[in-house]
Amino acid sequence: MQISVIIPVYNRAHSIGRALDSVLAQQSAADEIIVIDDGSTDHTADIIEQDYPQVKLIRQLNKGVSAARNVGIQAASHEWIALLDSDDEWLPDKLKSIRQVHEKNRDEVLFHSDEIWIRNGVRVNPMNKHQKSGGFIFEQCLPLCVISPSAAVIRRSVLDHIGLFNENLPACEDYDLWLRLCHRHAVFYIDQPLIIKYGGHEDQLSRKHWGMDRFRILALHELMQNADLSAQQEKLTRNMLIKKCRILIKGAIKHNNRQVLDQFNPMLEHYGSQAC
């Protein structure tokens, strides 16, 4: 199982070393490490060039995390793609555990695991809605993202089939990809923490963008328009889209956000009429 590690980074000089050190400390080594510097204006790239000569560094103008990941995936040499966000880190047995499980489950297309959460320097317990699982988890994927990119190791040929990250989504691009993958395929879950996720910092996408359900609704809409869903999957997707639209529009009315109302009211009317 040969693995290419893909790390997108933008102005993360303070954390890129921690992420890379965690890859280099793996008990079972990665076969390739690719970092995509997405137009950083700090000294992120300098740190990589000076301290990590074994890493393949790709520089590009700032295009967002989806475009950066896609460039890395397209440049990868191996069949298995391991994602790592530049503010997270892997535990030392991450790749060893993945490879051991893969030996007995060679037909799987995606492996992911449990995780440790650190918020503002303090370990916290995830809420029940964030609980991870394996198998056919499409229904669990509908409310919110239930696979962390930093935990995912994905077969490249599956990405060739379902498409890469949606570069039109400034956030929730992982939610969108898991929907496209999980309505077709089962995933394999390793019930032990293999990564550490850090949160609470100012440059998190979830803090940068208000109303994250805007992007989830757009992802659900794209899925309804373009995916070959079963009748049950279509019903579940439509119901979730309507639910999220209603909540978003209620908030937009409260705050007199005409732009959101103009964009999502027609969508609610369209899917609401189909549900009647």
KEKE-3310 file (N, C-alpha, C; in steps of 0.2 Angstrom, whole numbers, plus 5000, padded with zeros to 4 digits):
npx = (5004:5005:5007:5003:5005:4995:4996:4988:4992:4991:4997:5002:5014:5016:5011:5014:5026:5023:5013:5020:5031:5024:5021:5033:5037:5031:5027:5026:5032:5027:5026:5027:5027:5018:5017:5006:5008:4997:4998:5004:5008:5016:5031:5029:5033:5047:5050:5047:5056:5068:5069:5063:5068:5065:5052:5040:5037:5024:5020:5007:4996:4984:4971:4962:4957:4952:4956:4970:4971:4967:4977:4988:4983:4983:4996:5001:5010:5006:4993:4986:4979:4983:4976:4980:4977:4985:4984:4983:4988:4996:4995:5008:5006:4997:4998:5003:4993:4983:4988:4989:4976:4971:4978:4969:4957:4956:4948:4942:4938:4940:4948:4946:4947:4944:4947:4957:4952:4957:4954:4958:4969:4965:4959:4944:4928:4920:4904:4889:4884:4895:4900:4910:4909:4908:4905:4890:4887:4880:4868:4871:4880:4873:4868:4880:4898:4906:4917:4934:4945:4959:4959:4957:4961:4962:4957:4964:4959:4945:4943:4946:4935:4923:4926:4936:4939:4927:4929:4922:4916:4919:4920:4915:4919:4924:4913:4904:4912:4912:4898:4897:4905:4900:4887:4889:4898:4904:4913:4928:4930:4941:4941:4949:4959:4968:4973:4976:4965:4965:4957:4949:4957:4959:4960:4953:4942:4929:4927:4929:4919:4902:4886:4888:4879:4875:4884:4883:4870:4871:4879:4871:4861:4868:4871:4858:4855:4865:4869:4868:4856:4848:4830:4827:4839:4838:4826:4830:4840:4833:4824:4833:4839:4828:4826:4838:4837:4826:4830:4840:4834:4825:4834:4840:4829:4827:4838:4837:4843:4844:4851:4853:4840:4835:4843:4841:4827:4820:4825:4821:4807:4806:4811:4803:4790:4792:4792:4779)
npy = (4994:5009:5026:5043:5058:5072:5089:5104:5121:5137:5152:5146:5146:5144:5131:5122:5115:5106:5098:5092:5086:5076:5067:5063:5056:5044:5027:5018:5022:5036:5036:5047:5064:5078:5095:5109:5125:5137:5151:5158:5172:5173:5166:5152:5144:5145:5139:5126:5123:5125:5117:5104:5096:5084:5085:5087:5102:5112:5127:5139:5153:5160:5150:5143:5130:5118:5119:5118:5106:5098:5100:5094:5081:5078:5078:5068:5052:5040:5026:5027:5040:5051:5063:5078:5091:5107:5112:5101:5085:5069:5054:5043:5030:5030:5028:5015:5008:5010:5003:4990:4986:4987:4976:4966:4970:4973:4978:4989:5007:5019:5023:5028:5036:5037:5051:5064:5078:5095:5110:5127:5123:5114:5098:5091:5083:5076:5080:5070:5070:5071:5058:5045:5032:5017:5008:5008:5024:5035:5041:5046:5056:5066:5077:5084:5085:5070:5063:5066:5076:5075:5062:5054:5041:5038:5029:5032:5030:5030:5043:5048:5044:5049:5062:5077:5088:5101:5116:5127:5129:5138:5133:5118:5109:5096:5089:5089:5081:5069:5066:5063:5052:5043:5040:5030:5021:5010:5014:5011:5011:5014:5011:5019:5033:5041:5053:5070:5084:5101:5115:5131:5142:5157:5157:5146:5139:5137:5147:5158:5159:5164:5156:5141:5131:5136:5132:5118:5116:5120:5110:5099:5102:5101:5087:5082:5086:5080:5067:5050:5045:5033:5030:5031:5037:5049:5054:5056:5065:5076:5080:5083:5094:5103:5105:5111:5123:5129:5133:5141:5151:5156:5162:5172:5180:5185:5193:5201:5198:5200:5195:5181:5177:5179:5170:5157:5156:5153:5140:5133:5133:5126:5113:5110:5110:5098:5089:5088)
npz = (5000:4994:4999:4996:5004:5006:5009:5011:5013:5020:5025:5037:5046:5059:5062:5052:5053:5064:5059:5048:5055:5062:5051:5047:5058:5058:5061:5051:5036:5025:5008:5000:5001:4999:4999:4997:4994:4996:4991:5002:5012:5023:5031:5028:5016:5016:5028:5025:5014:5020:5031:5028:5017:5010:5007:4994:4987:4981:4974:4973:4967:4978:4979:4987:4998:4992:4979:4981:4987:4976:4967:4973:4974:4960:4957:4964:4966:4969:4972:4984:4993:5006:5017:5025:5036:5038:5051:5059:5066:5065:5074:5079:5075:5064:5049:5050:5056:5046:5035:5041:5042:5029:5023:5026:5021:5007:4997:5001:4999:5006:5021:5038:5054:5072:5082:5092:5100:5101:5108:5109:5116:5125:5129:5122:5122:5108:5102:5101:5088:5081:5080:5074:5061:5051:5035:5025:5026:5021:5025:5038:5034:5029:5038:5043:5042:5043:5042:5045:5035:5038:5044:5033:5021:5005:4990:4975:4962:4965:4967:4954:4948:4955:4955:4960:4974:4976:4969:4969:4981:4995:5008:5018:5008:5010:5016:5005:4996:5003:5003:4989:4988:4997:4994:4985:4989:5003:5018:5028:5045:5058:5074:5084:5090:5078:5074:5079:5081:5079:5086:5087:5084:5075:5061:5056:5044:5047:5056:5048:5039:5039:5043:5039:5034:5022:5012:5013:5009:4996:4992:4993:4984:4972:4973:4971:4959:4950:4954:4954:4963:4974:4976:4990:4994:4987:4993:5007:5005:4999:5010:5020:5013:5013:5026:5031:5023:5028:5041:5038:5031:5040:5049:5040:5038:5051:5052:5041:5029:5013:5002:5005:5006:4993:4986:4992:4995:4982:4980:4991:4989:4977:4980:4990:4984:4977:4987:4991)
capx = (5000:5009:5003:5005:5002:4994:4995:4987:4994:4990:4999:5002:5021:5016:5009:5016:5031:5020:5010:5026:5035:5020:5021:5040:5038:5026:5031:5027:5034:5024:5030:5028:5024:5017:5014:5004:5007:4992:4999:5005:5012:5021:5037:5028:5037:5054:5051:5047:5062:5074:5069:5060:5070:5062:5045:5039:5033:5021:5018:5002:4992:4979:4964:4957:4959:4950:4961:4976:4971:4967:4984:4992:4981:4984:5003:5003:5013:5003:4986:4982:4980:4981:4975:4982:4977:4991:4984:4982:4994:4994:4998:5014:5004:4992:4999:5004:4986:4979:4991:4987:4969:4971:4980:4963:4952:4959:4943:4939:4940:4942:4949:4946:4947:4943:4952:4957:4950:4960:4951:4961:4974:4962:4956:4937:4925:4916:4897:4887:4883:4901:4902:4912:4907:4910:4900:4887:4886:4877:4863:4875:4884:4869:4868:4886:4904:4907:4924:4939:4950:4965:4959:4955:4965:4957:4959:4965:4954:4939:4942:4945:4928:4918:4928:4940:4935:4923:4933:4917:4914:4924:4920:4911:4921:4924:4906:4902:4915:4910:4892:4898:4908:4897:4881:4890:4903:4905:4919:4930:4931:4945:4939:4954:4961:4974:4975:4974:4963:4966:4952:4948:4961:4956:4960:4949:4937:4922:4926:4930:4913:4896:4881:4891:4874:4874:4888:4880:4864:4873:4882:4865:4858:4872:4870:4851:4855:4870:4871:4863:4854:4842:4824:4828:4844:4835:4821:4833:4844:4828:4822:4839:4840:4823:4827:4843:4835:4821:4833:4844:4830:4823:4839:4840:4823:4828:4844:4835:4848:4841:4855:4852:4833:4835:4846:4838:4820:4818:4827:4816:4800:4807:4811:4797:4785:4793:4790:4772)
capy = (5000:5015:5032:5050:5063:5079:5094:5111:5126:5144:5156:5142:5145:5142:5124:5117:5110:5101:5093:5088:5081:5070:5063:5060:5052:5038:5020:5015:5029:5038:5035:5053:5070:5084:5101:5114:5132:5141:5158:5161:5178:5173:5162:5145:5140:5145:5134:5119:5122:5125:5111:5098:5095:5078:5086:5090:5108:5115:5134:5142:5158:5158:5148:5140:5123:5113:5119:5116:5098:5095:5100:5089:5074:5077:5077:5062:5046:5033:5025:5029:5048:5052:5070:5080:5098:5110:5113:5095:5081:5062:5050:5039:5023:5031:5024:5008:5005:5009:4997:4983:4985:4987:4970:4961:4973:4976:4980:4996:5013:5024:5022:5034:5034:5041:5057:5068:5085:5100:5117:5132:5120:5110:5092:5091:5077:5078:5079:5063:5071:5070:5051:5042:5025:5014:5005:5013:5030:5041:5045:5050:5061:5072:5083:5087:5081:5065:5061:5072:5075:5073:5055:5050:5039:5037:5026:5038:5028:5032:5051:5049:5042:5053:5069:5079:5093:5106:5122:5133:5129:5140:5129:5112:5105:5089:5087:5088:5075:5063:5064:5060:5045:5038:5037:5024:5016:5009:5016:5007:5015:5011:5014:5021:5039:5041:5060:5075:5089:5107:5120:5137:5147:5162:5156:5141:5140:5137:5154:5163:5160:5163:5152:5136:5127:5139:5128:5112:5116:5120:5103:5094:5104:5098:5080:5081:5087:5077:5061:5044:5043:5028:5033:5032:5042:5055:5057:5058:5071:5082:5081:5087:5101:5107:5107:5116:5129:5133:5136:5147:5157:5159:5167:5177:5185:5189:5198:5205:5197:5199:5191:5174:5176:5179:5164:5151:5155:5149:5133:5130:5132:5121:5106:5109:5108:5091:5084:5088)
capz = (5000:4994:5001:4995:5009:5003:5014:5008:5018:5018:5031:5043:5048:5066:5063:5047:5056:5068:5054:5044:5060:5063:5046:5047:5064:5057:5062:5044:5033:5019:5002:4996:5005:4995:5002:4992:4997:4993:4991:5008:5013:5028:5029:5027:5011:5018:5033:5022:5010:5024:5036:5026:5010:5008:5005:4987:4988:4976:4976:4968:4969:4983:4976:4992:5000:4987:4973:4983:4988:4970:4964:4976:4972:4953:4957:4968:4962:4972:4972:4990:4995:5013:5018:5032:5036:5041:5058:5063:5066:5065:5079:5076:5072:5059:5043:5051:5057:5040:5031:5044:5041:5022:5022:5027:5018:5001:4992:5003:4995:5010:5028:5042:5061:5077:5083:5098:5098:5106:5107:5113:5120:5130:5126:5123:5119:5103:5103:5098:5081:5077:5081:5067:5060:5045:5032:5021:5030:5017:5029:5043:5031:5027:5043:5044:5040:5048:5041:5045:5030:5041:5045:5027:5016:4999:4984:4970:4957:4966:4966:4947:4946:4958:4955:4966:4978:4973:4970:4970:4988:5000:5014:5017:5002:5012:5016:4998:4993:5006:5000:4982:4988:5002:4991:4981:4992:5010:5020:5033:5051:5063:5080:5088:5088:5074:5073:5083:5077:5084:5084:5091:5081:5071:5054:5054:5039:5051:5059:5043:5035:5043:5040:5035:5030:5015:5008:5013:5005:4989:4990:4993:4978:4967:4973:4969:4951:4946:4957:4953:4969:4974:4978:4997:4995:4985:4998:5012:5003:4998:5016:5023:5010:5015:5033:5031:5020:5032:5046:5035:5029:5046:5052:5036:5039:5057:5051:5035:5024:5007:4998:5007:5005:4986:4984:4995:4995:4976:4981:4996:4985:4972:4983:4995:4980:4975:4993:4993)
cpx = (5004:5005:5007:5001:5001:4992:4994:4989:4993:4992:4999:5009:5021:5014:5011:5021:5028:5017:5015:5029:5031:5020:5028:5041:5034:5030:5031:5027:5029:5029:5031:5024:5024:5014:5012:5003:5003:4992:5000:5009:5016:5027:5036:5032:5044:5055:5052:5054:5068:5075:5066:5062:5067:5055:5045:5034:5031:5018:5012:4999:4987:4973:4960:4960:4957:4955:4968:4977:4971:4973:4988:4990:4983:4992:5006:5005:5010:4996:4982:4984:4978:4981:4977:4981:4982:4990:4982:4988:4991:4998:5003:5011:4998:4993:5000:4998:4982:4982:4989:4980:4968:4973:4974:4957:4954:4954:4940:4942:4942:4942:4949:4946:4944:4948:4951:4956:4954:4957:4954:4966:4971:4958:4949:4934:4920:4909:4895:4886:4889:4904:4904:4909:4909:4904:4897:4884:4883:4872:4866:4879:4880:4868:4874:4892:4905:4914:4929:4944:4957:4965:4958:4961:4961:4960:4959:4960:4947:4938:4942:4938:4923:4920:4932:4935:4932:4926:4929:4915:4920:4925:4915:4913:4922:4917:4903:4905:4913:4903:4892:4901:4903:4890:4882:4894:4902:4912:4921:4932:4936:4944:4944:4957:4968:4977:4973:4971:4963:4961:4953:4952:4957:4955:4957:4943:4930:4921:4926:4923:4907:4891:4884:4886:4873:4878:4885:4874:4866:4876:4876:4861:4862:4871:4863:4851:4859:4871:4865:4861:4848:4836:4825:4833:4841:4830:4825:4837:4839:4826:4827:4840:4835:4824:4832:4841:4830:4825:4837:4840:4827:4828:4840:4835:4824:4833:4843:4841:4845:4844:4854:4845:4832:4838:4843:4831:4817:4819:4823:4809:4801:4807:4805:4791:4785:4791:4783:4768)
cpy = (5006:5021:5038:5054:5069:5084:5101:5115:5133:5148:5152:5141:5142:5135:5119:5112:5105:5095:5089:5083:5075:5065:5059:5055:5045:5032:5017:5021:5030:5037:5042:5058:5076:5090:5106:5120:5136:5148:5161:5167:5178:5168:5154:5141:5140:5140:5127:5118:5121:5119:5105:5097:5089:5079:5089:5096:5111:5122:5136:5149:5156:5157:5144:5133:5118:5113:5117:5108:5095:5095:5095:5082:5073:5076:5071:5056:5040:5033:5027:5036:5048:5060:5072:5088:5101:5112:5107:5091:5074:5059:5045:5033:5024:5027:5017:5005:5004:5004:4990:4982:4984:4979:4965:4964:4977:4979:4987:5002:5019:5021:5028:5031:5039:5046:5060:5075:5090:5107:5122:5129:5115:5104:5092:5085:5079:5076:5072:5064:5070:5063:5048:5035:5023:5011:5010:5019:5036:5045:5049:5056:5067:5078:5087:5083:5076:5061:5067:5071:5072:5065:5051:5048:5036:5034:5031:5036:5030:5040:5052:5048:5047:5061:5071:5084:5099:5113:5128:5133:5132:5137:5123:5108:5098:5086:5085:5082:5069:5061:5060:5053:5041:5036:5031:5019:5016:5012:5012:5012:5011:5015:5015:5028:5038:5048:5064:5081:5095:5112:5126:5143:5151:5161:5149:5143:5141:5144:5160:5164:5159:5158:5146:5132:5130:5134:5121:5111:5116:5113:5098:5096:5100:5090:5078:5081:5083:5070:5056:5041:5037:5032:5035:5038:5049:5059:5060:5065:5077:5084:5085:5094:5106:5110:5112:5123:5133:5136:5142:5153:5160:5164:5173:5183:5189:5194:5202:5204:5195:5195:5183:5173:5175:5173:5158:5150:5151:5141:5129:5128:5127:5114:5105:5107:5100:5086:5084:5082)
cpz = (5000:4994:4999:5000:5005:5009:5011:5014:5015:5025:5037:5046:5055:5067:5058:5049:5060:5064:5051:5049:5061:5058:5046:5053:5064:5058:5056:5040:5027:5013:4998:5001:5000:4999:4997:4996:4993:4993:4997:5008:5019:5026:5029:5023:5013:5024:5030:5018:5014:5028:5034:5018:5006:5005:4998:4989:4982:4978:4971:4971:4974:4979:4981:4993:4995:4981:4975:4984:4981:4966:4966:4974:4965:4952:4960:4963:4964:4972:4978:4992:5002:5014:5025:5031:5040:5048:5062:5063:5067:5071:5076:5073:5066:5053:5044:5052:5051:5036:5034:5042:5034:5020:5022:5024:5012:4996:4995:4999:4999:5017:5032:5049:5066:5078:5090:5096:5104:5104:5112:5118:5125:5126:5127:5120:5114:5105:5099:5091:5077:5077:5074:5067:5053:5041:5027:5025:5027:5022:5035:5040:5029:5032:5043:5042:5045:5047:5041:5039:5033:5043:5039:5023:5011:4993:4978:4964:4958:4965:4958:4945:4948:4957:4961:4970:4974:4974:4970:4977:4992:5006:5013:5011:5004:5013:5010:4995:4996:5004:4993:4983:4992:4999:4986:4984:5000:5012:5026:5039:5056:5070:5085:5086:5084:5073:5079:5079:5082:5081:5089:5089:5076:5064:5052:5049:5042:5054:5054:5040:5040:5040:5036:5031:5023:5010:5008:5009:4998:4987:4989:4986:4972:4967:4970:4961:4947:4948:4955:4959:4969:4976:4985:4998:4993:4990:5004:5011:5002:5005:5020:5020:5012:5022:5034:5028:5024:5038:5044:5034:5035:5049:5047:5037:5046:5056:5045:5030:5017:5002:4999:5005:4997:4983:4986:4995:4988:4977:4986:4992:4980:4975:4987:4990:4978:4981:4994:4989)
residu = (MET:GLN:ILE:SER:VAL:ILE:ILE:PRO:VAL:TYR:ASN:ARG:ALA:HIS:SER:ILE:GLY:ARG:ALA:LEU:ASP:SER:VAL:LEU:ALA:GLN:GLN:SER:ALA:ALA:ASP:GLU:ILE:ILE:VAL:ILE:ASP:ASP:GLY:SER:THR:ASP:HIS:THR:ALA:ASP:ILE:ILE:GLU:GLN:ASP:TYR:PRO:GLN:VAL:LYS:LEU:ILE:ARG:GLN:LEU:ASN:LYS:GLY:VAL:SER:ALA:ALA:ARG:ASN:VAL:GLY:ILE:GLN:ALA:ALA:SER:HIS:GLU:TRP:ILE:ALA:LEU:LEU:ASP:SER:ASP:ASP:GLU:TRP:LEU:PRO:ASP:LYS:LEU:LYS:SER:ILE:ARG:GLN:VAL:HIS:GLU:LYS:ASN:ARG:ASP:GLU:VAL:LEU:PHE:HIS:SER:ASP:GLU:ILE:TRP:ILE:ARG:ASN:GLY:VAL:ARG:VAL:ASN:PRO:MET:ASN:LYS:HIS:GLN:LYS:SER:GLY:GLY:PHE:ILE:PHE:GLU:GLN:CYS:LEU:PRO:LEU:CYS:VAL:ILE:SER:PRO:SER:ALA:ALA:VAL:ILE:ARG:ARG:SER:VAL:LEU:ASP:HIS:ILE:GLY:LEU:PHE:ASN:GLU:ASN:LEU:PRO:ALA:CYS:GLU:ASP:TYR:ASP:LEU:TRP:LEU:ARG:LEU:CYS:HIS:ARG:HIS:ALA:VAL:PHE:TYR:ILE:ASP:GLN:PRO:LEU:ILE:ILE:LYS:TYR:GLY:GLY:HIS:GLU:ASP:GLN:LEU:SER:ARG:LYS:HIS:TRP:GLY:MET:ASP:ARG:PHE:ARG:ILE:LEU:ALA:LEU:HIS:GLU:LEU:MET:GLN:ASN:ALA:ASP:LEU:SER:ALA:GLN:GLN:GLU:LYS:LEU:THR:ARG:ASN:MET:LEU:ILE:LYS:LYS:CYS:ARG:ILE:LEU:ILE:LYS:GLY:ALA:ILE:LYS:HIS:ASN:ASN:ARG:GLN:VAL:LEU:ASP:GLN:PHE:ASN:PRO:MET:LEU:GLU:HIS:TYR:GLY:SER:GLN:ALA:CYS)
# end
